[in-house]
């Protein structure tokens, strides 16, 4: 890290989600913005000017310009899916910690290549599933791992929205469009997480797609999809769509009870904080403090860098790998 007490962040990408990250970054405690990179310096300048009040005197430039800066310790990648791996590799080669929007790679090969690069560089690489960071996910992990629900038997979760067909990145196969990679990664990663917290991931029975169905649109991308996953004997029912709204919810069922989370994904602005625990015929509302999930994932990345770790415990590489393989198999099952 640089010698300054606060880590220096750079944002690569001048789109909507990068803007949300910058709006969240003032809530982080371990880092602040130093630079903004885009395809060209003019685009980076125009984007950075929109955040001048919160971050005055920010450097701008191309991706290469920003990665060459010595005052940048960590990089947030908020570009289209097909550039995630390329930019993550460049950032790691430049000696920067990486917080990369999901999915880390558009397939298993890309994902493994970036993980190998981070391992070789001994630098943090964190896949930015924002719902994994903060007080509520900590509580969720404890509930599953402690046996409060008994032996986990099933996870049911979904996410879906009716997108404007003019949003090219969602409907263009050349940009790895489709519901599964853009949104379906959320329910799959949650199911993988639950299996891991329950001690059922990588126990000799590989995670697999047991069945899949969905709709391929006229552009050739998966627009609506559902699947049943087998995760160490845990049945996971996952659904996603970019053409219709689906509940942003999850239910985790076990032999001693179930946990219903009405808004499991939260938002880019605030984390979820409430769930309903049902056991022995009774119902209990549980809650945790609301936080900025994007600020929390930023701090988790810097904390890993300061501790000399390559992974954040909230989203370890074993779970990134398992999620990538299930997403690839799900897409393949739909043709």
N, C-alpha and C positions, 0 to 999 in steps of 0.2 A: 504494500500500500504506500501511497504518498505520505509525506511526513506530517501533513495537516491532520488535526484530530478528527475532522469530519470527512468521511469518504466522498470522493468526487464521482458523480454519476454523469453518464452521457446517455442520451436517448437516440436510438437509430430508428428513423421512420417518422414521418410527419403526418400521420393519419389520426383518426379519431381516438383509437385506443392509446396512442402515445400521449395525446392531450389529456386523457383521463389519468394516465400515470403521473403526468406533471402536476395535475390538480391535486393528486394524492401526496406527492412527494414532500410538501411542507409539513405533513403530519408524521413523516418518518423522523426518527431520532438519531440515526447513524450516518446519514448522508444528505447531500444537497446537489443540485444540478450545476455542472460545469460546462457542458457542451451539448449541442444538438446537431446530429448529422442526418443528411437526406441524400437523395440521388444527386442533387447539385446544391451548391452553396446558397443560391438564391431562394430555393424552396425552403432550405433550413432556416434562413433569415426570416422569411415571411412567417414561418411557423413559430419560431422563437419569439418574435415580436409580440405575439398574442399572449405571452407569459412574462412580459418584461417587468410588470409590477412585482410579481413574486420572485422572479429570478433576473435581476438586472445584470448587465455586463456578461452575459453568457456567450461563449464562443460558438461559432457556427462553421459549417463546412461540409465537405463530402464525407462519406463513411470513412475513407482512408485518412482524411484530415483529422477527424475526431479521434480515431483509434490511435493515432500517433501522439496524442497529447499526454504529457507526463502527469497532469493533474487529474486525469480520469482513472479511477480505480475499478469501476464497475459499469457495465453497459446493460441497458434495457432495450430489447429488440421487439419492436411493435409493427413489423412490416407484414406483407402477405406471406402465406404459408410457404410458398416455394422459395423464399429467400431466407428463411429462418436458419437453416443449417449453414448456408454459405456465410452469413454474417456472424453466426456464433463461432465458426471456425476461425474467421478473421480476427474476431475479438480475443479469442483465446490465444491465438498466435501473437497478438500484441500485448499479452500479459494482463488481460482484464478479466475480472469475474463477470459472469453472464447470467442475467435473468431474462429468459426467452419466452415469449408468448407461446401458448400451446397451438398446435402440436410442435414439439421440438423438431421433428423431422416429418416429412410427408410419408415415409415408409420406414421399415425396420432398418434397412441399410443406412439411410441418412442418420437415423437416431443413434445407431451404434457408432457411426463415424464420429459424431460430435462428442458422445460420451468418452470414446477412446482418446480424443484430443484433450478433453478436460482432465482425464486421468493422467495423461502424459505431461500436461502443463502443471498439474497439481493446483488447479484453480477451481473455484466453485462454479457449478453449472446447475441452475435451478429452472425447472419447467414451471411457468407462471400460472398454475391453477390457483387463482386467488382465494377460492373458497377454502383452501387448505390452511390458511394462515390466520392466526388470531385466537382469541379466547374460546369461541364456540367449537372450532375443530379440535382444540386441545381437549375440551370436555367430551366431545364425541369419541375421540380415540380412547379416552379413559373408560367410557361406558362400555365400549365394545371389548376392550382388552381385559377389563376387570371381571367379566362374566355376568354383569348385571342383567343382560338379556339372555343369559344361558348360552348354549351352543348356537351360533348363528346358522340359520338355515336358508334365509332368503333376503335379497335386496331388490327393491323395486324402485326405479327412479327414471325421470324423464326431463327433457328440456326441448322446447320447440317454439318457433315464432314464425309469423308470416312476413317474409322479407320482401323488400322491393326488388323486383327482377332486374332493375338497373344496377344493382350492386354487383359488379362484375366478378369480384373475388369469390362470391358465393356460388355463382352459376357457370363459371368458366372452368372446364377441365384442365386447361393449361395452367391455371392458378391453384390447382388442387382444391377446386370448389366442391361443394356438397355438404349435406347435413352432418355426416359422420365425423369428418375431420374438424369442422368448425364448431359444432355443438355437441355431437355425440361423444366426443372425447370426455366431456364432463361426467355423464353417468357411468361410462366405462371406468374412468379413473377413480370415481367414488367406490364402485364395486370392488375394484382392485385394492383400494385402501382398506375397506372393511375386511376383506379376506386377509390382508396382511396383519391388521391389528388383532384379528381373531386367531392369528397363528396358522392360517390355512393356505397361505401363498407359498409356492415353491416347496411343497412337502412331498414331492414324488409324483404328484398328479398335476400335469401341466394345465394352466388356464386355457380354456378353449371355448369357441363359439359352438354351442350345441345346435342352434337353429337360427335362421335369419330370414327376414322378409322385408320388403320395402318397395319403393317406387323410384325408378330411374326416369328423370325428366327428359324432355326433348333435346336439351343441351348435352346430355350424357352424364350428368352428375346425379348422385343419390339425393333426392329431395326429401324423402320421408323413409324412415327405417326403424326397425325394431329387431331385437335379438334376445335370445336366451343364452347366457354364459354359464359355464361351469367353472367355478373357482375353488378348487380343492374340496369339492362337494357342496359348496354354497351355490345356490341357484340365484342368478342375477337376471332380472328382467329389465332391459334398458330400451328406451325409445327416444327418438329425436326427429326433428323436422325443421325445414326452412320454408315451409309453405303453410303451416298451421300452428296455432298456439297449443302448447302442451303444458301440463302442470310443471312448475319448477320445484318439484317436491321429491322427497325420498321417504321410503319406509324400510326399516331394517328389522327383520323378524328373527326371533330366537326361540329356544325351547322354554324360556321363562318369561318372555314378554316381547313387546315390540316398541320401536321408537319411530314416531312420525315427525318429519321435519317439513313443515309446509313451504318454506322458502329456503331450501338447502343451499342454493347458489349465492344468495344475497345479491348484491349489485356491485358495480365498480366503485361505488361511493361508500357503501356501508355493508358490513358483514351481516350474516344472519345471526340471530341471537336466541331463538326460541324453538322448542320442540315439545312434543307430548310423549311421555313415557307411560305405557300401559302394562301393568303386571298384576296378577292375582285378582283380576276383576276391578282393580282400581286404576285411577288416572292421575298422573302427576305432571304438572307443567315445569319444565326445566328451562333455565335461561343463563345467558352469559353476556358480558358487556359487549356492546356494539363497537366496532373499530373500523378503521379504513383498511380494507384487505390489501389494497395495492401498496400502501405504505408498509404494512406488515410484511409482505413478501420482499419488499426492498430491504427492510432491516434484517430479515432472515438471510439474505444474500450477503450483506456486509458482515453480519455476525459470523458466517461461515468463513469469509475471507480473513477476518481478524483472528479466528481460531485456527487457521491453517487447514480447514476442512474443504473437501471438494463437493460435499453434498449438504443440503438442508434436510433435517430430519422430517420436516413436514411433507416433502416430496422427494423421497430417496430414489436413487437410480434404478433399484430393482422394480419399483412401481412405474417409473417412466418406461422401462423396458417392457414390462407386462402390458401396460396400456397400449404401447405402440404395436405390439404383436396382435393384440385383440382387435384393434382398429383395422389393421391390415387384413386380418382374417374376415372381419365383418364386411369390409368393402369387397373382398374377393368373393364372398358368399353371394353378394348381390350382382356379381358380374361386372 
